[in-house]
Amino acid sequence: MKYSIILLLIPFIGFSQIHKKDDEIKKYVSEVSSDSLKSYINTLVGFNTRHTLSVVNEPDKGIGAARTWVLDKFKEYAKNAGGRMEVYLQEQEIQPDGKRVDQVTSLGNPLAFLKGTDPNDKRIFLISGHLDSRVTDVMDRKSFAPGANDDGSGVSAVIESARILSRSAFPASVIFVAFSGEEQSLLGSKSLAEKAKKENMQIEAVLNNDMIGNARSGETNEINNNTLRVFSEGLPYAELDKKALGIRNLGLENDGESRQLARYIKEIAEKYVKNLNVKIIYRNDRFLRGGDHSSFVNYGFPSVRLTEYYENYDHQHQDVKVKNNKQYGDLPEFIDYKYLEKNVSANVAVLASLAKSTSKPERVEIEVKELTNSTTLHWEKPKSGKPVGYNVLVRETDSSVWQKKIFTTELSLKIPLSKDNYIFAVQTVDQAGNLSVAVIPVIAK
């Protein structure tokens, strides 16, 4: 391994690799259809309520009918996957908890597992939304609870992604899942996250979509149909007590794995989707609130929440009613389907880019043997896939996103930039220009 390469003397810097778009991913993005999304949401609304405690044994009403319909859609798309897509209902019986569950409840997460083509690639990428809906009273399981945006929009993203990507042949695996029980304290996502942890599943990214179809602010009537927020934690919730000293010493309070995933989403989504601005929010979720990605964050899986720029509280957690000539309730007529289409396109682009890329570089390290104003990094090849090279990423400590990429075919790089002033990372690059998520170096021993 060579450790003496100076930035200005690198024999091959392929800047074209940085901006290259993958034609296959472009095709997938172009296939996202607002008409399909509208059809999914109208069907979901037609179940009257999808409350977690609603009926499970009626053919066209309640959470049971809704999850059967989602499973049927997954089974339909599984025919495109050549036997690689397994569809099932992840079930669990929930006992009353004295809080938001007052009866024995059959909890079910409709799930499709698209197995990767490389048996040596254990990576899994997950897209989710929550199937259940609610009105003002979180325990009301009978009233009309359309849940068009919360979270029919997120479930529509899951279904549309499954439709389009079922024809793919990615080396890594993808899970498509519609969680139940989100409004009753994240029950469905907790169940799957616990299972993933227990079975040592290598989930490297969770894209949780919760309300991605509303573009209008309820208070000001302002419209923003170009911005998608991505919430991510900077400090890792899991085992923070063990990691905190190292994070403090290296100044990496803004560089947890979920935050790296958010930066990745911004770069890839804005590259493939026109007129979309991805706004990274430095919070795990909205102020004092949570979502299904939090269940995975709690077990140490890199996870983010994707959501619209404005929440409209006239159409969220509301009884369907007209008051003072104003319509309340989460009805489909308040969805901006072109905005929803952009946000779903972002999911498709990111999922495809992640699952198609080679895995992350291994043993990324930074040398500290000598006091110097230059920085030396070295790493090892990824466990799976054959990269054509690596990007060394650079940003100033107060920058929210990576500012510079240096492409190299080597396994080390010496950069004339000080560790005091910059943060560094390394990612793999494949032949089509697809990137892995960035890896922050540890101290070389």
C-alpha positions, -999 to 999 in steps of 0.1 A, spaced: 0 0 0 13 34 -9 11 63 16 31 89 -3 8 102 -29 5 140 -29 -27 156 -41 -10 177 -68 8 146 -82 -21 122 -84 -17 104 -117 -55 101 -124 -82 123 -111 -115 115 -128 -137 144 -121 -161 130 -147 -168 102 -123 -182 126 -98 -210 140 -119 -218 109 -140 -254 97 -140 -263 61 -143 -287 55 -173 -305 27 -155 -313 49 -125 -324 77 -148 -348 52 -164 -362 42 -130 -367 78 -120 -386 86 -152 -410 57 -145 -424 73 -113 -460 82 -121 -483 107 -103 -513 88 -117 -501 56 -101 -495 74 -68 -530 90 -70 -545 55 -76 -527 40 -46 -539 68 -23 -575 67 -34 -575 29 -28 -561 34 7 -586 61 15 -614 38 4 -608 15 33 -626 41 55 -601 38 83 -567 21 86 -566 25 124 -543 -1 140 -572 -12 163 -598 -13 135 -613 -45 121 -590 -71 105 -616 -96 91 -636 -75 67 -628 -76 30 -630 -39 22 -628 -20 54 -602 -15 82 -565 -22 87 -568 -59 78 -582 -52 43 -556 -25 38 -527 -46 46 -540 -75 24 -543 -50 -5 -507 -39 0 -495 -75 1 -514 -82 -31 -496 -53 -48 -463 -66 -37 -472 -101 -50 -481 -86 -83 -447 -69 -86 -428 -99 -73 -436 -116 -106 -411 -92 -122 -382 -103 -99 -375 -138 -112 -382 -154 -78 -360 -130 -59 -388 -111 -42 -403 -127 -11 -436 -112 1 -451 -118 36 -469 -102 65 -447 -98 95 -472 -105 123 -472 -100 160 -499 -101 187 -499 -70 208 -513 -70 243 -531 -40 259 -506 -15 273 -529 9 292 -519 37 268 -527 35 231 -536 -2 229 -567 -12 248 -573 -46 233 -554 -77 221 -544 -66 186 -531 -84 155 -503 -62 142 -491 -68 107 -464 -52 85 -469 -60 48 -433 -65 35 -415 -74 3 -379 -85 4 -360 -81 -29 -329 -103 -26 -297 -90 -41 -280 -109 -69 -246 -111 -51 -246 -138 -25 -215 -122 -9 -232 -88 -5 -251 -88 28 -262 -51 26 -299 -43 30 -316 -10 22 -351 -3 35 -379 20 24 -409 25 46 -441 44 53 -469 37 78 -501 21 68 -523 31 98 -544 63 99 -562 83 126 -585 112 134 -583 136 163 -589 110 190 -560 85 187 -582 58 201 -611 63 176 -610 32 154 -643 36 137 -646 71 123 -636 79 87 -598 83 88 -587 87 52 -550 92 59 -543 104 24 -511 122 33 -505 108 67 -493 84 56 -509 73 24 -483 94 7 -455 74 23 -471 41 16 -476 51 -20 -438 58 -22 -432 23 -9 -455 6 -34 -443 27 -64 -407 20 -55 -415 -18 -54 -433 -16 -87 -404 1 -105 -374 -16 -87 -388 -51 -88 -373 -54 -123 -338 -45 -110 -308 -68 -105 -290 -50 -77 -261 -68 -59 -276 -56 -25 -311 -63 -11 -340 -39 -7 -369 -42 18 -402 -25 10 -425 -22 41 -457 -5 52 -457 -4 90 -488 -7 112 -491 9 146 -471 41 140 -498 62 156 -501 38 185 -464 44 195 -444 30 165 -454 -6 172 -448 -20 137 -414 -5 132 -403 -15 167 -412 -51 158 -391 -51 126 -362 -32 141 -360 -57 170 -361 -86 145 -334 -70 124 -311 -65 154 -317 -100 167 -310 -116 134 -279 -94 127 -294 -80 95 -270 -57 78 -294 -28 73 -273 1 61 -300 27 54 -336 32 63 -356 58 43 -388 64 62 -413 84 43 -440 101 65 -461 128 49 -445 137 16 -474 149 -4 -486 182 11 -471 214 -3 -492 241 15 -488 256 49 -520 257 70 -512 289 88 -499 311 60 -512 293 29 -476 295 15 -467 268 -10 -434 250 -12 -434 222 -38 -397 221 -44 -383 212 -9 -380 178 8 -368 178 44 -346 150 56 -343 146 94 -312 128 107 -294 125 140 -258 138 143 -249 119 175 -257 82 174 -285 73 199 -273 37 202 -244 33 227 -237 70 228 -223 67 263 -195 45 248 -189 66 218 -192 101 232 -155 106 242 -142 96 208 -168 118 190 -158 148 212 -121 143 207 -124 141 169 -150 169 166 -175 146 148 -207 158 165 -222 163 130 -210 131 114 -231 101 127 -240 75 101 -276 88 98 -262 123 91 -239 108 64 -270 91 49 -288 125 48 -259 141 29 -260 112 5 -297 116 -1 -293 153 -8 -266 147 -34 -282 118 -52 -318 131 -51 -308 166 -64 -287 149 -92 -315 128 -106 -347 148 -98 -352 182 -114 -364 212 -93 -359 195 -60 -341 209 -30 -333 185 -2 -331 203 31 -311 185 57 -325 192 92 -302 187 121 -327 168 142 -337 131 144 -373 142 138 -395 172 143 -394 191 176 -403 167 204 -418 142 180 -409 109 164 -414 85 136 -408 49 125 -372 56 116 -366 63 153 -371 26 160 -342 17 138 -320 46 151 -325 32 186 -309 -1 175 -280 15 157 -292 14 121 -286 45 99 -321 59 95 -337 91 84 -372 106 80 -382 121 47 -411 146 49 -427 176 32 -414 211 39 -447 222 56 -470 201 78 -506 213 74 -524 207 107 -558 213 92 -553 180 74 -534 160 99 -548 142 129 -582 158 122 -618 146 122 -632 150 87 -656 180 91 -664 214 78 -662 243 103 -667 279 95 -668 270 58 -634 254 61 -627 217 53 -607 197 78 -594 162 75 -566 143 57 -584 140 23 -569 131 -11 -579 165 -26 -552 182 -5 -524 161 -20 -501 179 -45 -494 148 -68 -466 164 -88 -448 173 -56 -454 138 -43 -440 124 -76 -408 144 -71 -404 131 -36 -410 95 -46 -385 99 -75 -359 110 -49 -365 77 -30 -362 56 -61 -330 74 -72 -314 70 -37 -325 34 -32 -312 24 -67 -279 42 -62 -273 26 -28 -283 -9 -38 -264 -8 -71 -231 7 -57 -202 -14 -43 -201 -16 -6 -182 10 16 -144 10 18 -131 -9 48 -107 2 76 -107 39 66 -80 55 88 -63 88 92 -26 91 102 -16 110 133 20 99 138 34 133 130 23 169 135 18 183 100 -5 206 80 -12 178 55 -35 148 60 -29 112 50 -57 88 47 -57 51 38 -83 24 34 -89 -11 22 -111 -24 -7 -148 -30 0 -161 -64 10 -183 -67 -21 -183 -53 -56 -154 -40 -77 -150 -2 -75 -131 17 -102 -118 40 -76 -126 61 -45 -137 96 -37 -119 114 -8 -144 139 5 -135 172 21 -154 199 39 -147 226 64 -159 219 99 -187 244 97 -200 232 63 -232 211 63 -223 192 31 -191 179 14 -174 207 -5 -148 188 -26 -142 153 -40 -109 140 -51 -110 108 -71 -82 83 -69 -76 47 -80 -52 42 -51 -59 30 -15 -43 60 1 -40 98 -4 -20 126 11 -38 159 10 -22 193 17 -51 203 41 -50 204 78 -69 181 101 -76 211 123 -97 229 96 -113 201 76 -133 169 80 -125 140 56 -143 108 44 -139 81 18 -165 65 -5 -163 39 -33 -171 47 -69 -183 21 -94 -180 20 -132 -214 37 -137 -205 65 -112 -226 51 -83 -213 60 -49 -213 43 -15 -222 63 16 -192 82 30 -171 66 57 -154 89 83 -118 77 91 -108 64 125 -73 70 140 -47 47 125 -30 24 149 
